[in-house]
Amino acid sequence: MRLNRILPALAACATAPFASAQWSDNFESYALNSAIEGQGGWHNWDSSGGQQAINRVVGTTGTIAPFQGSRMLSVVGSQVAGNFRSDTVHEMNGPYNAGAGGFTFTTRQYIPTSFTGETYVIMLNEYADFGGPYNWSFQCSFNATSALVRMDVFNQAAATIVNGDQVIAFDQWAELKVEIDLNNNAAKSFYNGVQMWDFVWSDVLGAGGSTAIAALDLFPATEFTSAIYFDVFSLAPGIAGIPIGTNYCNTNPNSTGVSGRIDAYGSPIVAANNVTLEATSCPNNAFLFFLTSTTQGQTNNPGGSAGNLCLGGAIGRYVGPGQIKNTGATGSASLTINLTQIPSPTGFVSAVAGQSRNFQAWHRDVTGGGATSNFTDATTIAFL
């Protein structure tokens, strides 16, 4: 349902039960010409039962073929006695809450030149059937009269225009993308590869929302809105360039004159198994490997090193095949890790939801003409 006015949050959004760190739907598992409402988690706004069969899974329609595979979703306006029967919702059953890292929402959309009316793609940070609470984060309209793609911004203080409104890419599959950083309550919107806005996820449509992803809403704004098509919805963990850990530890500068740094990227959700460690500001062409432990520590100059070890307890080393890195000409190195095969002194262990784990990098160095070693700082990831 389109946000016609700002509604105050009536209650805090409850933490969703763990379901999946990644959601996608390409409609291939549904029968042709079947109503999407009541299938695969899709349902009408404010209704988990008694579905109105309006929006349907279809195959090639006229000259319009699915983006992938043999099926796509047709969304069309339909209204009876003031109720938008084709307002279709998919709730996101978490854990997409504050601190859960970055997520990228994408879908492909086909709007024919014959399109009439207006339609919306909406994402909410709070949603509960039969009366809410509701709170909106992303509301993007596609208007046949103006031929424009517009992202609604009701709270100007919570958004920065990048390229703003875009012209609808008629008669082709266009990508709609939203990058959502739940660590920093920030988001970016894109249409067909062009960024439209930077914005505060919880507040762009009115202050007081939640730092969460609660639901997707496909809303034809009038009963006269003609059919448009969607394919390949995805909400996947990860946004390039946004760390998921919290750095700590007192470190010593290496031979570059600065202290090395470690960051973790991807998602803190164990089920996503999507974590990459990256060490930067290290000496060039130095051998490096990563360390891990569930315990933090502070041991200065262990074994004569010029640096400080920031881990304690049982420390595992990433020294398996392909895991010992060289920092090369950039003084940096990275490693994508498997959360089901974390090294420990007694063998491999798995990351555990609800447990924090710490990471650091050790590297070779040369100071005063003599060989030594040093460490980056450390980062801790609170796994979900």
Secondary structure, 3 states (H helix, E strand, C coil): CCCCCCCCCCCCCCCCCCCCCCEEECCCCCCCCCECCCCCCEEECCCCCCCCCCCEEECCECCECCCCCCCEEEECCCEECCEECCCEEEECCCCCECCCCEEEEEEEEECCCCCCCEEEEEEEEECCCCCCCCEEEEEEEEECCCCEEEECCCCHHHEEECCCCEECCCCCEEEEEEEEECCCCEEEEEECCEEEEEEECCCCCCCCCCCECCEEEEEECCCCCCCEEEEEEEEEECCCCCECCEEECCCCCCCCCCCEEEEEEECCCHHHCCEEEEEECCCCCCEEEEEEECEEEEEECHHHCCCEEEEECCCEECCCCCCCEECHHHCCEEEEECCCCEEECCEEECCCCCCEEEEEEEEEEEECCEEEEEEEEEEEEECC
